[in-house]
Amino acid sequence: METLRVDIQNEQEKRVLLAFLDSLDYNYRIDNESDAILEQQAKELASRKADFLAGKASSLPWSETK
């Protein structure tokens, strides 16, 4: 299974695309909040990296983490 992500610019594009998918009886899902989650995750990763580089956090070798 693969995921195809489409950036929809407006409501008309959305209606046309959904009508096309429905006409072919394709299964799909609409995820409106994926960008917000990804932005939040990116900010968290940047924050953790900054903490690590500043010596505020440490890491363990993978052999110990397992």
SVG drawing of the C-alpha trace seen along z (x, -y; Angstrom):
<svg xmlns="http://www.w3.org/2000/svg" viewBox="-19 -28 46 32">
<polyline fill="none" stroke="black" stroke-width="0.4" points="0.0,0.0 1.2,-3.5 0.1,-6.9 -0.4,-9.8 -0.6,-13.2 -2.3,-15.9 -2.3,-19.6 -5.7,-21.0 -5.8,-24.7 -9.5,-25.4 -13.0,-23.8 -13.6,-23.3 -10.4,-21.3 -11.5,-19.2 -14.9,-18.6 -13.5,-17.6 -10.9,-15.3 -13.4,-13.6 -15.9,-13.1 -13.2,-11.5 -12.1,-9.2 -15.7,-8.3 -16.4,-7.6 -13.6,-5.0 -14.8,-3.6 -11.4,-4.3 -11.0,-4.2 -9.5,-7.4 -9.4,-9.4 -9.2,-13.1 -6.8,-14.3 -7.1,-18.0 -4.7,-18.2 -1.6,-16.4 0.3,-19.6 -0.3,-21.0 1.0,-17.9 4.1,-17.8 4.9,-21.4 4.6,-20.7 6.8,-17.6 9.4,-19.6 9.5,-22.3 9.9,-19.6 12.7,-18.0 14.5,-21.4 14.1,-22.1 15.5,-18.7 18.4,-19.1 19.2,-22.6 19.1,-21.2 21.4,-18.3 23.9,-20.7 23.8,-23.0 24.7,-20.1 21.3,-20.1 20.4,-16.5 22.4,-13.4 22.1,-10.3 22.9,-6.6 24.4,-4.2 21.7,-2.1 23.0,1.1 22.1,-0.4 18.8,-1.9 17.5,1.4"/>
</svg>
